[in-house]
């Protein structure tokens, strides 16, 4: 979380371009584990606690993955201190000496830094991708961001230490590997339902762009898990406006944990109760961090029936026009409403079943996309690629005619170009 710079059913799906096995064989998988995937160092402490600390105190396997270095556009001195802060925080949660072993492991062909707390089943994984700010990134790290990678504006994203780079599909694959190898039966992520907003516009819903986009990557990875798991999603900045709901011993440990981290973050003023009440970095006003410490708010998880929304790079969804259930009814983009004509289910035979049990159907002779009685033939088989494209067997992509994505934009089949209007997000 870097506010200061921004004033369980397994769902069947075919994903091209990803190796679906983890770094170890299924037989070698670890015991059931809670795995958190977050954007920045401290997002876990602020928005997913006390759930994490309860797991640690119960001696459960816990692994937390940090996608970005939380670098704030600064050098290694700053972001490495934040990693040290996280280690100190997790030792505090565990009630253990701050004694860690650091290793580098290969996950899907990429080197990942893993740190394990001695005498526990607690691990931290640091991917060290650049902080994205409002999606534009920083000059120091080449104006790179997770959002640019997700939306197709960047082909690859390079870590702040230059040790690795990722395509969109490769990053999803590595996250899936980290989940599978840990034996994740609980996956925690930030708000994958929310809208990051356009690049350069601060938060479509007021949250940090990296929070949402890290969650998009995490959810895509979690959907590849072949084992039963529960997906838990957590709200971010907006919890400040909700009633406080973390109290007593939970609050005491959550605060002690965060303050242990904060001692290592030089940009953070909220380092104890006194400075949280009067933040010296914010003119002595109460810190914005204080209400986050007193709150934790999960969001609804995936639908029990396995259905999903297909969202474009906006808050709008793939929608059957006018709730029309007849063969040939066209599909379009429309504001997401959770309605039956916006629910889709990936099936094992490659079809996408939607409104009134009909299948998404691509006209093989033209651009039209409609619903039709499910027959399982080629025009109704779809592949969701690691780049977020929905392709038919002819290699065409589901495309939106109007790049501005207004309500009523028709969905059509077009040659795949990698443009943002051909990117789809499963929610």
N, C-alpha and C positions, 0 to 999 in steps of 0.2 A: 504494500500500500504506500503510495507516494503522493499524498494529497497536496503537500506543499508545492508541488510542481504543476498542479492543476487548479490555480486560484479559482421388485427388482427382477423384473423378468429380463432375460437376455433377448435382444431383438435380432431376428435373423436379417442379415444384410450382406450383400456381396460388395466388397470394396476392392477395386483394382489398384494395383500399384503399391500394395503393402504386403510385406511378409507378415503372416498372421501368427507365427510362433514366437514365443518369448525367448529370452536368452538361455533358458534351461528347458529340459523336456518336461511334459506334464507330470511325469512320475516324480521328478525332482522338485516340484513346486513346494514352496514354503507352506507353513500352516496358515490358516485364515488370517488375514491382515487388513487393517484399516490403512488406506492409502489416500493421502491428500495431494491434490495438484493445484498449486496456486501461482499467481503471477509474481508476487514480490515477497521478499523476506519481511515478515510481520503480518501479512494477510491472514495466515493461519492463526496467529495468536489473537488477532482482533476479531475475526469473523467466524472462526470454527471452534473456538473455545467457549464453554468448557468441554465440548465433546471429545476433543483430542486428549486433554489432560485426564479425563475419566478413563479412557482406554489405556493410557500409559500407566496410571495408578493400578489398573486391573491386570497389569503385566501382559497386555495384549501386544501382538506385533503391530508396530506403527511405522509407516514410511511416509515422509513428506517430500514432495518434489517441487522445486522452485524453478519456474521456467526462465525468468529473467534474473539478472544479477542485482536488480534494484539499484542500478548504478547512479541514477539521478544525473546522468551525463558527466559523472566524475570518474576519476582514475581508480586503479585497483586498490589504493589505500582505503577508499570509502567502501567499495562494494565487498571487499574481503572482510572488513570489519563487521558488516552486516551478517555475513555468514558466521563469523565468530559469535555474534550476538544470538543467532538462532541456536547454535550449539549450547550456549549458556542457558538459554530459555528452556530447552528440552531437558537439560540436566536438572534444572529447577523443577520442572514438572515431574520428573522421575524421582526426585529426592536423592540423586546420586552425585558423586564427584564429577566434575566437568572433565571427563577422561574419554577421549574419542580416538578411534583408529580411522585414518583416512586412506581410501583406496581409489583406484580407477578401474572400472569394469567396462566391458564391451557389451552394449545393448543394441541389437539390430545394426551392428557394424559401426556404432558411434561410441566414443569414449565418454563415460559419465562418471563424475566424481561422487563417490558415496562415502559418507561418514557414519560410523556406528558407535553408539554410546556403550562403553564397557559395562558388562553385566546385565544388559537389557536387550530387548528386541526392537530397539528404536534406531531408525536410519534416516538420514537426510541426504537428498540427491540434489546437486546444484548444476543446472544446465547452462547458466550464465549467458543467456541471450540478452540483447540490449533492452533497456527500459524504453518503452514506446511513447511515454507522455500522452498526448492527445492523438496518437497515431502517427505523428510526424517523426518521432525519434529525435535523437540528439546529433549535433554536428560532430561530437567526439567519435561517435560510433557509426558515422556514415548515413545518418537519417534513416536508420533501419527500425522496423517495429514488427511485433507479432501481427498487428492488424494488416500491415502491407503484405506480409506473407500470406495470411489467411485469404485476403481479397484478391490476390494474384498480381499486386503491383510490384512485388519482388519475387524472383524465382528462387532465391536462397537467402537465408538469414544466418549471419556469422556471429559466433559468440564474442563477448567482449575481450576474451583472452586470445582469440584467434585459433583456438584449439579445434574447433569443429564448425561445420555449417550444415544447414538443414533445408531441404525443400519442405513444402507443406506436408506431403505424404510421408516423408522421412520422419518429421517431428511427430506426427501421429503414431507412426510405427514404433518409435522409441518410447513414447509414453505408454503405448499398449504393452511393450515389452516389460517396462518397469512395473506395470500393474500385474501382468501375468506371472512374472517371476516371483513377485511377492506373495502370490496367492490371494489377491485382493478379493474379499467378500463384501467389504464396504469401501465405496469410492466417494470421496468428498471433493467437491469442486465449487467454484464460485458461480455466479449467476449466469448460466448458459442460456437462459430464456430472454434476458434483457438485451437491449439494443445499444451497441457501443457508440452509435452515431457516426457520421462521416468523419474521415480523417481531417483533423484540424478544427473540429467543432467539439467543444468539451462535453463529452458524455451525452448520448442520446437520452439517457434517463438519469443523468447526474452522477453515475458511477464512473470509475476510472476505465478508460478504454482497455488497458491491459487486463483488468479484472474479467471483463466479458470475454475478450478474445482468448485468454488463457483457458477459460471455461469452455469455449467452443472446441478448442483442440482437445481438452481433457474429455469432453463428452464424446467426441468422435472416437477417441481411443477406447473409452469404456465400452462403447457399443460393439467393439471387436472382441471383447472377452467372451470366451466360449464356456465359462463356468458361471453358475448363478452368483449374482452379486446385487447389492443394494446401492443405488446412486443417491447421494444426499447433496443438495445444492443449497448454498447460503447467500443471503443478501449481503450487500456491502454498505457503502456510505449511507444509504437511505434509512438504515436502522436507527439513526440518531433521532428520527421523528416518531419512533414507536416507544411504547412503555418499556421501562427497564425491567429485565426479567432474569438477570444473573445476580444472585444474592449469596450471602452467607459464605460458607467455606469455598464454594465454587468461585465466587467473586474474589475472595482473598488470594486463592492460588492463581487465578487468571491475572490479577494485577501483579503479583510477585513475579510471575513468568514474564509478563510484558516489560516490567521494569528491569528485569535481568537482561533482556534484549536491548532495551533502550539505552543502557549505559554504553553500548557500542555504536550507537547511531548518532553522529554528531549533529545531524540536521533536525533531530527530534527533541522538542522541549519538554514533553511529558515523560519525566523520568522517575517520578514518585508522586505520592498523593499531593504534596505541596505544589509541585510544578504543573501537575495536571489541573489543579484549581486555578493557577495563575501562570500561564505558559509564558516564559521569558522570551520565547521566539515569536510570540504573537501579541506583544504589547501588554502582557499581564492578564489577558482575557482567559477565561476558562478554555482549556485545550479542547479541540475537536475530537481528540482521542478519548477523552473521558467517557462520553456516552457510548462509544463503541465497546469500551471495557465492560460496561454494565448491561450489555445486550448480546444476544445471539438469536438470529431468526432464520431457520431453514425455509426453503421454498418447496412447493409440491414437486415430487419426483416424477419419473416417467409414468405414462398412463399404464394402468394395470392390464389393459387389453393389448399392449404392444403397439398401439397406433402412435403416430408422430405427426407433427406439422413439418412442412417443407417451406422454409423461409428463404427468400432472396436476401440480398445484402441490404435489408431494410427490416422494418417491423411487419412487413406484409407477407402473406402466405399464399401458397398455391391453393386455388379455390375453384370448385365447380360452379360455374356461372348460374346464378338464380336458383340454386338448389334443384337443378334439373336432373332427374335420374334417368332420362331416356338415352338410348344409344346415340352417340354423336354429340352429346352435350359438351361444350367447349370448356377449357380450363383457363384461368386468368390469375392475376395477382390482386389480392384484396387485403384490407386490414385484418390482422389476425383476431379472431373472435372466439376460438375454441369450438366452433360449430361443426356439425357432422360433415358438412361439405368441404371442410379443410383438414380432415383426418385421413391419414394414409398409413398403410401397413405393408412393410417389406415382407415378402414371403419367400420360402425356400426355393420356389421355382423361378424366382427372379421377377415376378409380377409385383406391381404396386396396386394394392386394393384400396378403394376409396369409397365415396358416397354411394349408398344403396348397394354395396357389394360389387360395384363395377370396377373394372381395371383401367388404369391409365394406359392410353392407347395412342401410338404414333402412326399417323397416316404414312405408309411407306412410299406413296407417290407424291406427297406434298408436305407442306410445313405444319399442317393442322395437328393439334394435340387435343384429345377428347377422352371421354370415358366410354367404355363399351363392355358388353358381356365378357366375362373372363373366359378366354379360350386357351391361354398359355402359349400362344404362338409368338413368333419373333417380334411382332410389332408391340407386344405387351411386356417384353422382357427388358429390364433396366439394370444398369450397373452404376452404382454411386462410386466415383473414383476418389482416390486420396486427395485430388485437387478440388473436390467439391462439385464435380460435374455429374449430371445425370445423363448417361449415354444409352442410346438404343443399339441393337446389334449391328446396324449399319455404320456405327461410329459417329452419328450425329448427336448434338447436345441439346438439351432442353434450354431454350433461350427466351429472353424477354425482349420484345420488339423495341420498347421504349427504355433507353438506358436510365432515365430519371425514375423509373419504377413507380408510376402513379397507380392508383386504384383503376382496375379495368384493363391493365396492360395484358394483352393476350400472350399466352405461352405458345411457343412455336419450336419446331425442330430446325436447327441450323448447323452448318459446319462448325466444329469446335475451334474456338479461337483463343480460349483462355481469358476472355474478357470478364470483368466482374459481373456482368449481367447473366453470365452462364454459371455462376457459383451458387450452390444451394446448401443450406444449413439444416440439419435434422434437429428438431427440438421435441 
